[in-house]
Amino acid sequence: MESMEKKEYAIDFGNLREQVHVFAPATVANMICGFDVLGFALDYPGDEVKMYRVAEPGVRIRAIHGDDGRLPLDADKNTVSACVKMLLEHLGIADELGVEIELTKHMPIGSGLGSSSASTVAGLFAINSLLGNPLSKEELMPFCVEGERLACGHGHADNVAPALMGGVTLIRGYDPLDIVRLPVPNELYAGVVFPQVDVPTRDARQLIKEKVWLKDAVTQWGNIAGLIAGLYEGDYALIGRSMQDVLIEPTRAILIPEFYEMKRLALEAGALSFGISGSGPSVVAIARGKEAAERAASRIQQHLTDCDIESLKYVSSVNVNGPKILN
C-alpha cells in the first residue's frame, strides 16, 4: 500500500459512536474513454455497512446479506474487514478497539459497477465515522485502493475515488496518488443496464493489449481532453462526441452479448454516448436528462429480454456526495 504519513490522531475512546450505518454508491469506471483514470458515482444502487462497537478487541464480520454466500466471512479475507483492520493498525488502536460488521449487498457482484469498491468505501467511511472522523477522505483513499488490490489483484482507483469523493473524478497519477474532482453538469444522467452474464474483472483485464497504435492513443487522449472540457463547459454535445473508446471497448465488447445492437438502440433513443461500465458486463448510456436516460436503458433492456437475457436496469443522476450515514 502507498505509504501513509505517520502522525498522531486524537481518538477519544470515551466519545466514540456505538454504531453507525453507512451507504456507499455504485460507480461507472472509465467513463468510456478514460480507462483507469476516470469514473463517476451513481445515486443507486450501492452497498450498506452497519458497524458496531463491541467490547472484545478485533474486527469481525457479523453477517453478510445479498451475496448468495459468495463472500468470505473470514475477516482477513473479506476486503471490507481487511481494510478496516489496516486502518486501525495505521491509527495504532488495533489492539484496543473491537468492531463487528454487517454488510448488505444491494448490487450484483461482478457487474462492472464497482461492487467491491462500494463495500470497501462503506466500511472505511463507517469506521472513520465511528471514530469521530480522524481522517479526511483524502487520507482514507489509499486504504480504499488497497481494498481494490485485495479484491481483484490491481490497485486502481477509478471506482473507489468516485465512490468515496462523489461526483466525477480524475486519477491524474498513482505515484503519488493524485485525484482531481471534476465538475458535474446538472442534467447529466446515466442509464445503466446489467446483462446477467458472467464477465470476471480479472478475465476482462487479461484481454487488454499491452501495446497500442500511436494513432489510437492520440485519438483517446483527444477524447479524454474533450470530455473534461465538456464537463467544465457544460457542453453536452462535446461530452457525447468525446466519450468514444478506441482502445479498450473493441476487445471487451466481445465478452458482452448484443453489445453493438445495444449501442445502436441507445444512440437511436437519444443517448449522448454509450459504452461499457468498468470491466462489464454492465453497459451505460450517458444522456442529457432523466427521460432520455430512461428511454435508452428501457430499449436496451427490452432488447435483452427479446434475446432471452435477463438484466437489471438503473437510471441515475451523478451522485456528487459519495457515501452517507443513514442513521
C-alpha positions as CSV (number, residue, x, y, z in Angstrom):
1,M,0.0,0.0,0.0
2,E,1.1,3.5,-0.7
3,S,2.9,4.8,2.4
4,M,0.9,7.0,4.7
5,E,2.5,9.8,6.6
6,K,2.6,8.7,10.3
7,K,1.1,11.3,12.5
8,E,-0.7,11.5,15.8
9,Y,-4.5,11.1,15.7
10,A,-6.7,12.2,18.6
11,I,-9.0,9.3,19.3
12,D,-11.3,9.9,22.2
13,F,-12.4,6.4,23.3
14,G,-14.9,7.9,25.7
15,N,-16.8,9.7,22.9
16,L,-17.0,7.1,20.2
17,R,-20.2,6.1,18.4
18,E,-21.6,2.8,19.5
19,Q,-22.8,2.0,15.9
20,V,-23.1,3.6,12.5
21,H,-25.0,2.7,9.3
22,V,-23.4,3.8,6.0
23,F,-24.4,3.7,2.3
24,A,-21.7,3.8,-0.4
25,P,-22.6,4.1,-4.1
26,A,-22.0,2.1,-7.2
27,T,-19.8,3.7,-9.8
28,V,-19.2,3.8,-13.5
29,A,-15.5,3.4,-14.0
30,N,-13.6,4.6,-17.1
31,M,-16.4,6.8,-18.3
32,I,-16.0,5.0,-21.6
33,C,-12.8,6.8,-22.9
34,G,-10.8,7.2,-19.6
35,F,-9.5,3.7,-18.8
36,D,-8.3,3.5,-15.2
37,V,-8.3,7.3,-14.8
38,L,-12.0,8.5,-14.9
39,G,-15.2,7.4,-13.1
40,F,-18.4,8.8,-11.6
41,A,-20.7,7.8,-8.7
42,L,-24.4,6.8,-9.1
43,D,-27.2,7.6,-6.7
44,Y,-28.1,3.9,-6.6
45,P,-27.5,1.0,-6.4
46,G,-24.9,0.7,-3.7
47,D,-23.9,-1.2,-0.6
48,E,-24.6,-0.7,3.1
49,V,-22.4,-1.4,6.1
50,K,-23.6,-1.4,9.7
51,M,-20.7,-1.3,12.2
52,Y,-21.0,-1.9,15.9
53,R,-18.5,-1.2,18.6
54,V,-18.0,-4.2,20.9
55,A,-16.0,-5.0,24.0
56,E,-13.7,-7.6,22.6
57,P,-10.8,-6.1,20.6
58,G,-10.5,-7.0,16.9
59,V,-12.5,-6.8,13.7
60,R,-15.1,-9.4,12.9
61,I,-17.9,-9.9,10.3
62,R,-21.3,-10.5,12.0
63,A,-23.2,-11.2,8.8
64,I,-23.3,-10.6,5.0
65,H,-26.6,-10.3,3.2
66,G,-27.4,-10.3,-0.5
67,D,-24.2,-12.1,-1.7
68,D,-25.7,-15.6,-2.1
69,G,-22.9,-16.8,0.1
70,R,-20.1,-15.8,-2.3
71,L,-18.2,-13.5,0.0
72,P,-15.9,-14.7,2.8
73,L,-16.8,-14.2,6.4
74,D,-13.1,-14.5,7.4
75,A,-12.2,-11.0,8.5
76,D,-8.7,-11.4,7.0
77,K,-10.0,-12.4,3.6
78,N,-13.0,-10.1,3.2
79,T,-11.9,-6.7,1.7
80,V,-14.2,-4.7,4.0
81,S,-12.9,-6.1,7.2
82,A,-9.3,-6.4,6.0
83,C,-9.2,-2.7,5.1
84,V,-10.8,-1.7,8.4
85,K,-8.1,-3.7,10.2
86,M,-5.4,-1.8,8.1
87,L,-6.9,1.5,9.1
88,L,-7.0,0.6,12.8
89,E,-3.4,-0.6,12.6
90,H,-2.4,2.7,11.0
91,L,-4.1,4.5,13.8
92,G,-2.3,2.3,16.4
93,I,-5.5,1.1,18.0
94,A,-6.0,-2.3,16.5
95,D,-5.4,-4.0,19.9
96,E,-7.8,-1.6,21.8
97,L,-10.9,-1.3,19.7
98,G,-13.4,-4.1,18.8
99,V,-15.9,-3.8,15.9
100,E,-18.3,-6.1,14.2
101,I,-19.5,-5.6,10.6
102,E,-22.8,-6.3,8.9
103,L,-22.6,-5.9,5.1
104,T,-25.6,-5.8,2.9
105,K,-25.1,-6.1,-0.9
106,H,-27.6,-4.2,-3.0
107,M,-25.7,-4.6,-6.2
108,P,-24.6,-7.6,-8.2
109,I,-21.1,-9.0,-7.7
110,G,-19.1,-8.9,-10.9
111,S,-21.4,-6.4,-12.6
112,G,-18.9,-3.8,-13.6
113,L,-20.5,-1.3,-11.2
114,G,-17.8,-1.3,-8.5
115,S,-19.3,-3.8,-6.2
116,S,-16.2,-4.4,-4.2
117,S,-15.3,-0.7,-4.1
118,A,-18.7,0.3,-2.7
119,S,-18.4,-2.3,0.1
120,T,-14.8,-1.2,0.9
121,V,-15.7,2.5,0.9
122,A,-18.7,1.9,3.1
123,G,-16.6,0.0,5.6
124,L,-13.8,2.6,5.7
125,F,-16.3,5.5,5.9
126,A,-18.1,3.7,8.7
127,I,-15.1,3.1,10.9
128,N,-13.9,6.6,10.3
129,S,-17.3,7.9,11.3
130,L,-17.4,5.7,14.4
131,L,-14.1,7.1,15.5
132,G,-15.2,10.7,15.1
133,N,-13.7,11.2,11.6
134,P,-10.0,11.5,12.4
135,L,-9.0,11.0,8.8
136,S,-10.1,13.1,5.8
137,K,-11.4,11.5,2.7
138,E,-8.1,12.1,1.0
139,E,-6.4,10.2,3.8
140,L,-8.9,7.3,3.5
141,M,-8.2,6.9,-0.2
142,P,-5.0,4.7,0.0
143,F,-6.9,2.2,2.1
144,C,-9.7,2.1,-0.4
145,V,-7.2,1.5,-3.2
146,E,-5.7,-1.4,-1.2
147,G,-9.2,-2.9,-1.0
148,E,-9.3,-3.0,-4.8
149,R,-5.9,-4.7,-4.8
150,L,-7.2,-7.3,-2.5
151,A,-10.4,-7.8,-4.5
152,C,-9.1,-8.1,-8.0
153,G,-5.3,-8.0,-7.9
154,H,-5.0,-4.5,-9.2
155,G,-5.0,-1.4,-7.1
156,H,-6.8,1.0,-9.3
157,A,-8.8,4.0,-8.1
158,D,-11.4,4.6,-10.9
159,N,-14.1,3.0,-8.8
160,V,-13.1,3.9,-5.2
161,A,-12.3,7.5,-6.0
162,P,-15.8,8.5,-7.1
163,A,-17.4,6.2,-4.6
164,L,-15.6,8.0,-1.8
165,M,-15.3,11.5,-3.1
166,G,-18.6,11.6,-5.1
167,G,-19.1,13.1,-8.5
168,V,-16.8,12.7,-11.4
169,T,-13.1,12.0,-10.5
170,L,-9.9,12.0,-12.5
171,I,-7.0,9.9,-11.3
172,R,-4.1,12.1,-12.6
173,G,-1.4,9.8,-11.2
174,Y,-0.8,6.9,-8.9
175,D,2.7,7.6,-7.7
176,P,1.8,9.5,-5.6
177,L,-1.9,9.1,-5.8
178,D,-3.4,12.3,-7.2
179,I,-7.2,12.6,-7.5
180,V,-9.0,15.6,-9.1
181,R,-12.7,16.2,-8.7
182,L,-14.3,17.4,-11.9
183,P,-17.5,19.5,-12.4
184,V,-20.8,17.7,-13.0
185,P,-23.3,19.3,-15.4
186,N,-26.8,19.3,-13.7
187,E,-28.6,17.3,-16.4
188,L,-26.0,14.5,-16.8
189,Y,-27.7,11.2,-16.3
190,A,-26.8,7.5,-16.8
191,G,-29.0,4.7,-17.9
192,V,-27.2,1.5,-16.7
193,V,-28.2,-2.0,-17.7
194,F,-26.6,-5.1,-16.3
195,P,-27.0,-8.1,-18.6
196,Q,-26.8,-11.1,-16.2
197,V,-23.9,-12.8,-17.8
198,D,-20.5,-13.5,-16.1
199,V,-17.5,-11.4,-17.1
200,P,-14.9,-11.6,-14.2
201,T,-12.8,-8.4,-13.8
202,R,-9.6,-10.4,-13.9
203,D,-10.5,-12.0,-17.2
204,A,-11.6,-8.7,-18.8
205,R,-8.3,-7.1,-17.9
206,Q,-6.3,-10.0,-19.4
207,L,-7.8,-9.3,-22.8
208,I,-6.4,-5.8,-22.9
209,K,-3.4,-5.3,-25.2
210,E,-0.2,-4.1,-23.6
211,K,0.7,-2.0,-26.6
212,V,-1.5,0.2,-28.8
213,W,-1.0,2.1,-32.0
214,L,0.1,5.7,-31.6
215,K,-2.8,7.0,-33.8
216,D,-5.3,5.2,-31.5
217,A,-3.6,6.7,-28.4
218,V,-3.8,10.2,-29.9
219,T,-7.5,9.7,-30.6
220,Q,-8.1,8.5,-27.0
221,W,-6.1,11.4,-25.5
222,G,-8.2,13.8,-27.5
223,N,-11.4,12.2,-26.3
224,I,-10.4,12.4,-22.7
225,A,-9.4,16.0,-23.0
226,G,-12.6,16.8,-24.9
227,L,-14.7,15.1,-22.2
228,I,-13.1,17.1,-19.4
229,A,-13.5,20.3,-21.3
230,G,-17.2,19.4,-21.9
231,L,-17.7,18.8,-18.2
232,Y,-16.2,22.2,-17.3
233,E,-18.2,24.0,-20.0
234,G,-21.5,22.0,-19.5
235,D,-21.3,21.3,-23.3
236,Y,-23.3,18.1,-23.7
237,A,-22.6,17.7,-27.4
238,L,-18.9,17.8,-26.7
239,I,-19.3,15.3,-23.8
240,G,-21.2,13.0,-26.2
241,R,-18.7,13.0,-29.1
242,S,-15.8,12.7,-26.7
243,M,-17.0,9.6,-24.9
244,Q,-15.7,7.2,-27.5
245,D,-13.3,4.4,-26.7
246,V,-11.0,3.1,-29.5
247,L,-8.6,1.2,-27.1
248,I,-10.5,-1.0,-24.7
249,E,-14.0,-1.3,-26.0
250,P,-13.3,-3.2,-29.2
251,T,-11.8,-6.1,-27.1
252,R,-14.1,-6.1,-24.1
253,A,-17.2,-5.8,-26.3
254,I,-16.5,-9.4,-27.4
255,L,-17.5,-10.6,-24.0
256,I,-20.8,-8.8,-23.8
257,P,-23.7,-10.3,-25.8
258,E,-25.5,-7.9,-28.2
259,F,-23.2,-5.1,-27.4
260,Y,-23.3,-3.2,-30.7
261,E,-27.0,-3.7,-31.1
262,M,-27.4,-2.2,-27.6
263,K,-25.2,0.7,-28.6
264,R,-27.3,1.3,-31.7
265,L,-30.5,1.3,-29.8
266,A,-29.1,3.7,-27.1
267,L,-27.9,6.3,-29.5
268,E,-31.1,6.0,-31.5
269,A,-33.1,6.6,-28.3
270,G,-31.2,9.9,-27.8
271,A,-28.2,9.0,-25.6
272,L,-25.2,11.2,-26.0
273,S,-22.9,8.2,-25.8
274,F,-22.8,4.5,-24.9
275,G,-20.2,2.1,-23.7
276,I,-19.0,-0.4,-21.1
277,S,-19.2,0.3,-17.4
278,G,-15.9,-0.7,-15.8
279,S,-14.9,-4.1,-17.0
280,G,-18.5,-5.0,-17.9
281,P,-20.8,-6.7,-18.5
282,S,-22.9,-3.6,-17.4
283,V,-23.3,-1.0,-20.1
284,V,-24.1,2.6,-19.7
285,A,-26.0,5.1,-21.8
286,I,-24.9,8.7,-21.0
287,A,-27.8,11.2,-21.6
288,R,-28.9,14.7,-21.1
289,G,-31.8,14.5,-18.7
290,K,-33.5,11.6,-16.9
291,E,-36.1,11.0,-19.6
292,A,-33.5,10.3,-22.3
293,A,-31.5,8.0,-20.0
294,E,-34.7,6.1,-19.0
295,R,-35.7,5.7,-22.7
296,A,-32.3,4.4,-23.7
297,A,-32.0,2.0,-20.8
298,S,-35.5,0.7,-21.4
299,R,-34.9,0.0,-25.0
300,I,-31.7,-1.8,-24.2
301,Q,-33.4,-3.9,-21.5
302,Q,-36.3,-4.8,-23.8
303,H,-33.9,-6.0,-26.5
304,L,-32.1,-8.2,-24.0
305,T,-35.4,-9.6,-22.9
306,D,-36.2,-10.4,-26.5
307,C,-32.9,-12.2,-26.7
308,D,-33.8,-14.2,-23.5
309,I,-31.1,-12.4,-21.5
310,E,-32.2,-11.3,-18.0
311,S,-31.0,-7.9,-16.9
312,L,-31.2,-5.2,-14.3
313,K,-31.7,-1.5,-15.0
314,Y,-30.7,1.6,-13.1
315,V,-31.3,5.2,-14.1
316,S,-29.4,7.8,-12.0
317,S,-28.0,11.2,-12.0
318,V,-24.4,11.6,-10.9
319,N,-24.1,11.3,-7.1
320,V,-21.9,14.3,-6.1
321,N,-21.7,13.4,-2.4
322,G,-20.4,9.8,-2.2
323,P,-21.1,7.8,0.9
324,K,-23.5,8.9,3.5
325,I,-24.6,8.0,7.1
326,L,-28.1,6.5,7.1
327,N,-28.8,6.6,10.9
